[in-house]
Amino acid sequence: MKVSQLFTKTSKTSPADEVSRNAQLLIRAGYVYKVMAGVYAYTPLGLRVLENIKQIVREEMNSIGGQEIIMTSLQRKETWEGTGRWDDNKVDVWFKSKLKDDTEVGLAWSHEEAIMEMMQQFIKSYKDLPTSVYQFQTKLRNELRAKSGIMRGREFVMKDMYSLHATKEDMDAYYNKVIQVYQRCYERFGIGDSTFVTFASGGAFTKFSHEFQTICDAGEDILYVNEEQTVAVNEEVLDDATTELGIEKSTLAPTKSAEVGNIFKFGTEKSEQMGITFTDSDGANKPIYLASYGIGITRVMGVIVEKFADEKGIVWPESIAPAKIYLVSIGKQGSEAADALYAELTSKGVDVLYDDRDARPGEKFADGELMGIPYTLTVSDRLIEAGAFELKHRSNNTSAEILTRDELFASIVTS
Amino acid sequence: MKVSQLFTKTSKTSPADEVSRNAQLLIRAGYVYKVMAGVYAYTPLGLRVLENIKQIVREEMNSIGGQEIIMTSLQRKETWEGTGRWDDNKVDVWFKSKLKDDTEVGLAWSHEEAIMEMMQQFIKSYKDLPTSVYQFQTKLRNELRAKSGIMRGREFVMKDMYSLHATKEDMDAYYNKVIQVYQRCYERFGIGDSTFVTFASGGAFTKFSHEFQTICDAGEDILYVNEEQTVAVNEEVLDDATTELGIEKSTLAPTKSAEVGNIFKFGTEKSEQMGITFTDSDGANKPIYLASYGIGITRVMGVIVEKFADEKGIVWPESIAPAKIYLVSIGKQGSEAADALYAELTSKGVDVLYDDRDARPGEKFADGELMGIPYTLTVSDRLIEAGAFELKHRSNNTSAEILTRDELFASIVTS
C-alpha cells in the first residue's frame, strides 16, 4: 500500500463531538470515519485491522470445531416473542422497522434466539450433538448514549458463537475449551498479559458467567485481581464471588478494565423457553444445553488503541497492525531505493505501508507514528551513501538501529 | 470438511412458501436458511460460496486500484435529503427506524450519498483524484414482494464501487476499465460465455447505463442480442438504443436474462446536488465526476444456481464451489482408505467435502449431486482391491473414470 494512493489523510483534529480517545485517534490517523455518534465506517487501514482481528478469531474458533455461518440483520418478531425479548421494556436497544404490509421486523441486536430457531430445524437426535456455530456479524443496538467511540457503538461487529450439547458435562467441557482458545486470541492480539478470565454476573442457570477483562484506564469496569493474578472478579459480583470461592476480599486489588469478551452458559433455559428439544439415546425428548461466546471485534480494536496509544498516536501490536513496516523515503536517491525496497519486501510477503509522498521527512515520521505502524524504515540519500537503513520500533523508546541490508532483511523478513 | 460434522442436513423438501428454484435448491442442499421472505442466512457451505465469489471480485477490484472499505447500515436522514432520496415517495424501499431521542435513521439500501459525503472530507484538490473505493455490504431493501429467492432479497450482499474523477475523460477511461474487470469476474465465476455488456436505461447525465446480463430462464429481463453476440440491449431501451446505435431491430433476437451487474455514470449530477467540489489545477472549484459499479454477490450466487441446476440439484462452477471434491467412502476398507486420502488431499490444498457418514452409497451420491460439488470421488472396498479410484464430473454426462492413484492425483491436484 502506498500512502499517496490512500484516499484517507491524517488530520490534526477530530470531530468536535467526538469525546473518546480511541475514536479521536482512529479518525485522525484515517482508520475510521464517523457517520454519527456510535456509528463508524472503516477505511482501508481500519478494515485491515478488523480483518486481522477476525482472522485470528476465525482460526481459533475453527480449531475447536466452530462452523462459520452468517445470520441476518432482519429478524422476525415471532423469533423473540417466545423468550419475551421482543418487548422494548425487556430489551431496550431494539431498532425496529416495518415491512410494506405493516409486519414488524427487528434489526439484529443479538442472534441467540435466531440461531436457536435455525438450529432446531437441523438438530433432531443426540447424534446431531454437540455442534458449534459462529459468525462475524454487524449488530445494531439503539444505545441511549454512544460516547465510547468504537468501544461501544450503535453499530458494531461481533463474533458470536453458540455451542449446543446433549448434556451439562459436554457443555461444561466445551466451555472450558473455549476459555482456552479465547485466551489464545487475546495473546495473539498482543493483550494476553493484561487480560483476565473474570467472574461476572450469571443468570438463571449459572451463578456466574465469565468475562475477559483487559486492564485499561479507559475501561468502564472495575476488576479485582489477586497478587498472583490467578483470580479476577468483576466488581459487580465481588461479594458473591469472594464468598463462593472462599477468598478474602482484602487479597484482591481493584484496577480499571475493559470487557473484551463474555461467555455464558444458558444451560437448558433458552431451549425450554423456545421448546427446542432433541431425542436422546433413551428415546426421551430433552431440551438442548446451550452456551454462547462473544468477542466484540470492533470493541477489541478500540480497547487496544486505548491501551497502547501514546502522545504520538496509536501503537498497534504487530499481529493486528494494517502493515508491519512504515517505509519513509527521503531525498531523490532515497526515493528510488525505497521504490525498489517496497517492491522487494512486498514480494516477500511483508506488509509495507510506503510513504511515497512528496512531503517533509518530519511529516512522514509523524504520520507513521500517528498510524501506529510497528516499524518505521527510513531510506535516505545520506543512509544510502553509507549502505545503511534506519529501523525504528514504534512501541519502545529505544533509539533507531542502523542496519546493513542483510541485517535489515534478517530482522524484518524472518521475524 | 466432513459431512458428519456439518450441522446442516440435506432435505427432500423446502419451505412451502418458497417458490423460487434457486432458494428451494439452496435450502434443500443446506446452503441457506430462510428467515423470512427475501431474507436468508448462509450456512457453512453457503458462506464458502459467497466468500469465493467475493474473493474473485476483490482481486479484480484491487487490480484497478479499488480500495476496500466498509460503510455502515445506519445512515443519517441528512445524508439523503440533499438529493431528495430520503423521501419514501422517491425511494420506496427504505427501512427506517428511530434513535431514543426520536431522530430518524435509515437502514442502508444504497451507499451512494453516504460514500460521497465521506469522500468530500478527504478530496480537496485535483491531486486527490482520481480515487476509487468499494465495499461488500449488506443492503436492506423493503421490497413489496420477495419471491425470487436470493436473486432479489430484502437483505442481500452487494459489492458497490465508486470512482471519483476530476474530468469526464478520466471517468470514461476508468469506466471502460471497470467493464473489462467485470467481464473477468463473470468469466471467473464460470458464466463469461453467457454474460453480456448490455445497454440499459441511463439518467440525467448519460443516455444509457450498462448492465451485465446473463442468459438465464429465471431472469426477469429480456435481452436483445445480435448473432455475433457483439451487441446486447435491454428490452427497456430497445427503441432508443437501436436508433442511437443505428442497428436494425430485426438483427437482435430476444432471450430471457438476469442482471448480474450494473454500472452507471453519475457525471457531476450527484456532486452538484450534494455540493461536493474540488479545487482544480487552475484554482477553480469544480464538481467531482462520479461513477458507480455494482455486483449483487448473493444475486450472482442465485443466478448461477438457476442457470446450471439440473434434475439432480445444484451444479457449481469449480471456481466458486464450496469444495472441489465430494469424497464418498463405501465399505470398511473404503472408509479407512478415504480417511487417509482426505488427509492427504487436504494437506495438498485440495478442498474436499468428505462424506464420512454411515449411510447408503446411493444417499451419499445423491447428496453430493444435490450439493453440486464439481467432482465425486469414490473409494470402495471393491475399487481398493483393484487399486483404483472412481472420479465423476458433476456437470457433464460422461460416465465415471476409473483412475490409478497417480492418475487421480495428476488429475485433481494439478488441475
Interface residues (C-beta under 8 A of the other chain):
Chain A: Q5 L6 F7 T8 K9 Y33 V35 M36 V39 Y40 A41 Y42 T43 P44 G46 L47 L50 G65 Q67 E68 I69 I70 M71 T72 S73 L74 Q75 R76 F95 K96 S97 K98 L99 K100 V105 L107 A114 M118 M119 Q121 F122 I123 D128 T131 V133 T138 L140 N142 E143 L144 R154 E155
Chain B: Q5 L6 F7 T8 K9 Y33 V35 M36 V39 Y40 A41 Y42 T43 P44 G46 L47 L50 G65 Q67 E68 I69 I70 M71 T72 S73 L74 Q75 R76 F95 K96 S97 K98 L99 K100 V105 L107 A114 M118 M119 Q121 F122 I123 D128 T131 V133 T138 L140 N142 E143 L144 R154 E155
